[in-house]
Amino acid sequence: MKTCSSSSKFWALPLQLVLIVPFVVQVFGAVGLVGYLSFKNSEKAVEDLSKQLMKRTSSEVHHHLDAYLSIPHKVIQINANAIRMGLLDVRDRKTVGKFFWYQMQAYDLTYISLNLPTGEGGGAGRYDGKTVTIDENTIKTPSLPKNSKTYLTDNDGNRTQLLSTATWDTLNETNYTEPAKAGKPIWTRIYTYYDPAYPPYIAASAGSPVYNATKKLIAVVGVDIHLLKLSEFLRALDISRSGQVFIVERDGMLVANSCPEQPFSVNKNEIKRLKATESPNPIVQGIAKQLQQRIPNFRTIINTQELQVNFQDEDYSVHIAPWRDSYGLDWLVITSIPHSAFMSQINANTQITVLLCFGALILATISGIFTGRWISRPVLRLKQASQAMASGDLEQTVTDGNIQELNILAHSFNNMADQLRQSFLTLENSNAELEARVETRTFELKTALIELQRTQAQVVQSEKMSSLGQLVAGIAHEINNPVNFIHGNITHLNEYTQNLLQMIYFCQERHSSHDPEIQALAQDIDLEFLIEDLQKMLSSMKMGTERIRNIVLSLRNFSRMDEAEFKTVDIHEGIESTLLILQHRLKDKPDRPAIEVIKDYGNLPPVECYPGQLNQVLMNILVNAMDALDEADIKPTSQQIQENPSQITICTSVVDSQSIEIAIADNAQGMPESVQSRVFDPFFTTKPVGKGTGMGMAISYQIITEKHKGKLQCFSTIGEGTKFIIQLPIQQCM
């Protein structure tokens, strides 16, 4: 009921707010929904339109590349067939040049060439994009370094005058070496050439080797296409005012672009091709960098991809389409269109929608306020009466108002208040009786729970100690057999060793002075040290086995956990066994000195007890004493150690003819009265979480008082230490 009440208070809203909000939400929601749907539909239309435009542009570029870049290989095939058929004599350079001149008139090409294995060659081209000239290359020699001549021509392709000379190494140019190496028609790498007299020359070159019937290379024919023609075509495409189309190789180098800037730069009479990420056009550069971040390796692009990128706070739609031909070209056609080209009207409509929403919100709010006040006044009177009743004032009535439904509610409230006043008196009487019964039952359950927890913990602890006793007894038995064997044979080994030593002494007296080999061996093995150390080793082994036998005996004495009957035992033997097991806790450590155990044993008679359980009590008390000393010895000074060394004192004595007493005291910090009074309570502990369960002393108290009919008392003084006194009957009365 408390949870429900809290939830209701959290979600409760004022009545005026409940009446106003629906008006506001309905009007604002209707206008907002219409505006939102209109905006989303417009966005969808823009997205579809941009995709269609990019696809159409990309398709147009593909068709142009397919058509335009197929011409060079068609011309190459024509020229190669003419050479094979003997229609074109490669040695007749004038006829070859004029033949190429006519082909330049028929096709929109940049250069047509013929290169021979001898280094000779020729061709026809438009270096300035308009005038067709004829080139003639002879063999390059030291006496003729400028072996390339360029001639102007008339309207019939006849040479009219020498225009210029240059150096041209045919056999080392890529338009000759790469087709000859490939042995088939290919595209060579895009190459550049700069002559101040002409525009920058950057071309894609197609080449094909020509072989005779014996497969001997006759010539290499080639055709160049100036890549600026591709850029001119891209600039003529009809995309948006800010849209860009550019073509790149798989390594990101620009081939052509639609922007006014060129895809290369000229520096110190050298042409440098640019990557798309280095383009002087900021849009091309920005789009390329965005793509490079998303697709670091363009070679992985196999199929068409459509991406959305943001550059300079503007969204762009990007369309990437691979283009390849059968001769080795592998380019990417990238089309980008900004969303702003289509979103201006959509943004204007969105602003109008927002203004309408705010206007409708203001009107709905004003209307809701007046309506809410008119309806809420009688409800407010009902609320005030309800709150007064909730505060204990049951003498409340609600007057009628001007709303029929609320008047019915008021009459019902008045009837309910009368019934509540009568029921409340009866409930108070019943509640007093019920509280008394609940308190009695709660006390009984609490007592039973504490007893159950103590019994459960005792059973668990008993099982643990029983298992530990069985394990320790088994280990002691297994260790005892081989140790007894070793200990028993050490005496014989010592006797045999003495006999062997006597034999060695006897041999030394008779032969060592006359035998150099024996003397050398005695020096090598250091015979005197060996004899002396061997006797020490035997003595150490005997002491070690005696030590192990004592430890095993202590383990066997301590492990008598599961003995169900009373045994007559030596109490001192149990104390010594427990101390031996806890010997590692008594030694000094880096953070505290060793703990000194002072024994003051009286002459005790054998005592009837449960040995294992009594050992458990002794261990619990000794462990608590060691823990207390560990806490007191945190970083002590040398003077403090000398003045107050850590000590545990164990005293035993006979109280009278019926009982004996065991007192175990430490000189730690002691316990306050609040802790001392609860030291035997179940689950009470002052140790950190995970280090103590709080059941050790409670179980010890039960073992001494209930199992042995004895007494266990605790005395502690702050700053002096703590003492536990155990009194046990010498004989148990059955």
Residue pairs with C-beta under 8 A, 6 or more apart in sequence:
15 372
15 375
15 376
15 379
15 380
16 368
16 369
16 372
16 373
16 376
17 372
19 368
19 371
19 372
19 375
19 376
20 364
20 365
20 368
20 369
20 371
20 372
21 368
22 368
23 364
23 365
23 367
23 368
23 371
24 361
24 364
24 365
24 368
26 364
27 360
27 361
27 363
27 364
28 357
28 360
28 361
28 364
31 353
31 356
31 357
31 360
32 353
32 357
34 353
35 349
35 350
35 353
35 354
35 356
35 357
38 349
38 353
39 346
39 349
39 350
39 353
42 345
42 346
42 349
43 346
46 339
46 342
46 343
46 346
47 317
49 342
50 317
50 337
50 339
50 342
51 306
51 317
51 319
53 239
53 240
53 243
53 337
54 306
54 317
54 318
54 319
54 335
54 337
55 319
57 237
57 239
57 243
57 245
57 319
57 335
58 304
58 319
58 321
58 333
58 335
60 237
61 233
61 234
61 237
61 245
61 247
61 323
61 333
61 335
62 321
62 323
62 333
64 233
65 230
65 323
65 325
65 331
65 333
66 325
68 225
68 229
68 230
68 233
69 204
69 225
69 325
69 329
70 325
71 107
71 108
71 109
71 223
72 109
72 206
72 223
72 224
72 225
73 185
73 206
73 208
73 223
73 327
75 103
75 107
75 109
75 112
75 223
76 185
76 206
76 207
76 208
76 221
76 222
76 223
77 185
77 208
78 103
79 88
79 103
79 112
79 114
79 221
80 208
80 210
80 221
82 88
82 99
83 90
83 210
83 218
83 219
83 221
84 210
84 212
84 218
88 95
88 96
88 99
89 95
89 96
90 96
90 114
90 116
90 218
90 219
93 120
93 122
93 136
94 159
96 114
96 122
97 122
97 123
97 124
97 134
97 135
97 136
97 151
97 157
97 159
98 134
98 157
98 158
100 112
100 113
100 114
100 122
100 123
100 124
100 134
101 124
101 132
101 134
101 153
101 157
102 157
103 109
103 112
103 124
104 112
104 124
104 125
104 126
104 132
105 132
108 229
109 126
109 223
109 224
109 225
110 125
110 126
110 203
110 224
110 225
110 226
110 229
111 123
111 124
111 125
111 126
111 203
111 222
111 223
111 224
112 123
112 124
112 125
112 221
112 222
112 223
112 224
113 121
113 122
113 123
113 125
113 135
113 175
113 221
113 222
113 223
113 224
114 121
114 122
114 123
114 219
114 220
114 221
114 222
115 121
115 137
115 170
115 173
115 175
115 176
115 219
115 220
115 221
115 222
116 170
116 218
116 219
117 171
117 180
117 217
117 218
117 219
118 139
119 137
119 138
119 139
119 140
119 169
119 170
119 171
120 137
120 138
120 139
120 170
121 135
121 137
121 168
121 170
121 176
122 134
122 135
122 136
122 137
123 134
123 135
123 222
124 132
124 133
124 134
124 135
125 132
125 133
125 135
125 224
126 132
126 133
127 133
127 195
127 198
127 199
127 201
128 198
128 199
129 199
129 226
131 152
132 153
133 150
133 151
133 152
133 153
133 163
134 150
134 151
134 153
134 157
134 159
135 148
135 149
135 150
135 151
136 148
136 149
136 151
137 147
137 148
137 149
137 168
137 170
138 144
138 147
138 148
139 147
140 147
140 167
140 168
140 169
140 170
141 147
145 167
146 165
146 166
146 167
147 167
147 168
148 165
148 166
148 167
148 168
149 162
149 164
149 165
150 162
150 163
150 164
150 165
150 166
151 159
151 160
151 161
151 162
151 163
152 159
152 160
152 161
152 163
153 159
153 160
154 160
164 197
170 176
171 177
174 188
174 189
174 191
174 205
175 188
175 191
175 205
175 207
175 220
175 222
175 224
176 207
176 220
176 222
178 186
178 188
178 189
178 207
179 185
179 186
179 188
179 207
179 208
179 209
179 220
179 222
180 209
180 217
180 220
182 209
183 209
184 208
184 209
185 206
185 207
185 208
185 327
186 206
186 207
186 208
186 327
186 328
187 204
187 205
187 206
187 207
187 325
187 327
187 328
187 329
188 205
188 206
188 207
188 222
190 202
190 203
190 204
190 205
190 227
190 249
190 253
190 255
190 273
191 202
191 203
191 205
192 200
192 201
192 202
192 203
192 264
192 271
192 273
193 201
193 203
193 271
194 200
194 201
194 266
194 269
194 270
194 271
195 201
196 269
199 228
200 262
200 264
200 266
200 271
201 226
201 271
202 226
202 227
202 228
202 264
202 271
202 273
203 224
203 225
203 226
203 227
204 224
204 225
204 227
204 255
204 329
205 222
205 223
205 224
205 225
206 222
206 223
206 224
206 225
206 327
207 220
207 221
207 222
207 223
208 220
208 221
208 222
209 217
209 219
209 220
210 217
210 218
210 219
210 220
210 221
211 217
211 218
212 218
227 255
227 256
227 263
228 256
228 262
230 247
230 255
230 256
231 256
231 257
231 258
231 262
231 263
233 256
234 245
234 246
234 247
234 256
234 257
234 258
235 258
235 259
235 260
237 245
237 258
239 245
239 258
239 335
239 337
240 337
240 338
240 341
240 342
241 341
242 283
242 337
242 338
242 340
242 341
243 258
243 335
243 336
243 337
243 338
243 341
244 257
244 258
244 259
244 281
244 283
244 284
244 287
244 335
244 336
245 257
245 258
245 333
245 334
245 335
245 336
246 254
246 255
246 256
246 257
246 258
246 259
246 263
246 276
246 279
246 284
246 288
246 334
247 254
247 255
247 256
247 257
247 323
247 331
247 332
247 333
247 334
248 254
248 255
248 275
248 276
248 288
248 298
248 331
248 332
248 334
249 255
249 330
249 331
249 332
250 298
250 299
250 330
250 331
250 332
251 275
251 298
252 275
252 276
252 277
252 288
252 292
252 298
253 273
253 274
253 275
253 276
254 263
254 264
254 273
254 274
254 275
254 276
254 279
254 284
255 263
255 331
256 263
257 263
257 279
257 281
257 284
259 279
259 281
259 283
259 284
260 281
261 279
261 280
261 281
261 284
262 280
263 273
263 274
263 279
264 271
264 272
264 273
264 274
265 271
265 272
265 274
265 280
266 272
274 280
275 288
276 284
276 285
276 287
276 288
276 334
277 285
277 288
277 289
277 292
278 285
279 285
279 288
282 312
283 311
283 336
286 311
286 312
287 309
287 311
287 316
287 318
287 334
287 336
288 334
290 309
290 310
290 311
290 318
291 307
291 309
291 318
291 320
291 334
294 307
294 309
295 301
298 332
301 320
301 322
301 332
302 322
303 322
304 319
304 320
304 321
304 322
305 319
305 320
306 317
306 318
306 319
306 320
307 317
307 318
307 320
308 315
308 316
308 317
308 318
309 315
309 316
309 318
309 336
310 316
314 338
314 339
314 340
315 338
315 339
315 340
316 336
316 337
316 338
316 339
317 336
317 337
317 339
318 334
318 335
318 336
319 334
319 335
319 336
320 332
320 333
320 334
321 332
321 333
321 334
321 335
322 330
322 331
322 332
322 333
323 329
323 330
323 331
323 332
323 333
324 330
324 331
375 403
377 401
378 401
378 402
378 403
378 406
378 410
379 406
381 398
381 399
381 401
381 410
382 398
382 406
382 409
382 410
382 413
385 396
385 397
385 398
385 413
385 417
386 413
388 396
389 396
389 417
389 420
394 417
394 420
394 421
394 424
395 421
396 417
397 414
397 417
398 410
398 413
398 414
399 410
400 407
400 410
401 407
401 410
450 682
453 682
453 683
454 682
454 695
454 698
454 702
457 682
457 683
457 693
457 695
457 698
457 699
458 695
458 698
458 699
458 702
461 695
461 699
465 561
465 612
465 616
466 561
466 562
466 612
468 559
468 561
469 558
469 559
469 560
469 561
469 562
469 612
470 559
470 561
470 562
472 555
472 556
472 558
472 559
473 555
473 556
473 559
473 560
475 555
476 552
476 553
476 555
476 556
476 559
477 556
479 548
479 552
480 549
480 552
480 556
483 545
483 548
483 549
483 552
484 549
486 541
486 545
487 542
487 545
487 546
487 549
490 538
490 541
490 542
490 545
491 542
493 538
494 538
494 542
497 534
497 535
497 538
501 531
504 527
504 531
507 518
508 518
508 522
511 518
512 518
512 519
512 522
550 580
551 580
553 577
554 576
554 577
554 580
554 581
555 577
555 581
557 573
557 574
557 577
557 611
557 615
558 574
558 577
558 578
558 581
558 612
558 615
559 612
560 567
560 611
560 612
560 615
561 612
561 613
561 615
561 616
562 612
563 610
563 611
563 612
566 608
566 609
566 610
566 732
567 608
567 609
567 610
567 611
568 606
568 607
568 608
569 606
569 607
569 609
569 611
570 604
570 606
571 604
571 607
571 614
571 652
571 660
571 662
572 601
572 604
572 652
574 611
574 614
574 615
574 618
575 618
575 650
575 652
575 662
577 615
578 615
578 618
578 619
578 622
579 586
579 597
579 622
581 619
582 619
582 622
582 623
582 626
585 595
585 623
585 626
586 594
586 595
586 597
586 626
587 594
588 594
591 633
591 634
591 635
592 629
592 630
592 633
592 634
592 636
592 646
593 633
593 636
593 641
593 645
593 646
594 646
595 626
595 629
595 646
595 647
595 648
596 645
596 646
596 647
596 648
597 647
597 648
597 649
597 650
598 647
598 648
598 649
598 650
599 650
600 649
600 650
600 651
600 652
601 650
601 651
601 652
602 651
602 652
602 653
602 654
602 660
603 654
604 652
604 653
604 654
604 660
605 654
605 660
605 730
607 660
607 728
607 730
608 729
608 730
608 731
608 732
609 708
609 728
609 732
610 703
610 707
610 708
613 703
613 707
614 703
614 708
614 728
616 699
616 700
616 703
617 700
617 703
617 704
617 712
617 726
618 662
618 664
620 696
620 697
620 699
620 700
621 664
621 700
621 724
622 648
622 664
623 696
624 696
624 697
625 648
625 664
625 665
625 666
625 668
625 722
626 648
627 687
628 666
628 668
628 669
628 722
629 646
629 648
629 666
629 667
629 668
631 668
631 669
632 646
632 668
632 669
633 646
644 667
646 666
646 667
646 668
647 666
647 667
648 664
648 665
648 666
649 663
649 664
649 665
649 666
650 662
650 663
650 664
651 661
651 662
651 663
651 665
652 660
652 661
652 662
652 663
653 660
653 661
653 663
654 660
654 661
655 661
655 727
657 730
658 729
658 730
658 731
659 710
659 727
659 728
659 729
659 730
660 727
660 728
660 730
661 725
661 726
661 727
661 728
662 725
662 726
662 728
663 723
663 724
663 725
663 726
664 723
664 724
664 726
665 721
665 722
665 723
665 724
666 721
666 722
666 723
667 720
667 721
668 721
668 722
669 718
669 719
669 721
670 716
670 717
670 718
670 719
670 720
670 721
670 722
671 679
671 716
671 718
671 722
672 718
675 686
675 716
676 714
676 716
678 684
679 697
679 714
680 697
680 698
680 700
680 701
680 712
680 714
681 694
681 698
682 694
682 695
682 698
683 693
683 694
683 695
683 698
684 694
684 698
685 692
685 693
685 694
686 692
700 712
701 712
704 710
704 711
704 712
704 726
704 728
705 711
705 712
708 728
708 729
708 732
709 729
709 732
709 733
710 726
710 727
710 728
710 729
711 725
711 726
711 727
712 724
712 725
712 726
712 727
713 724
713 725
714 722
714 723
714 724
715 722
715 723
715 724
715 725
716 722
716 723
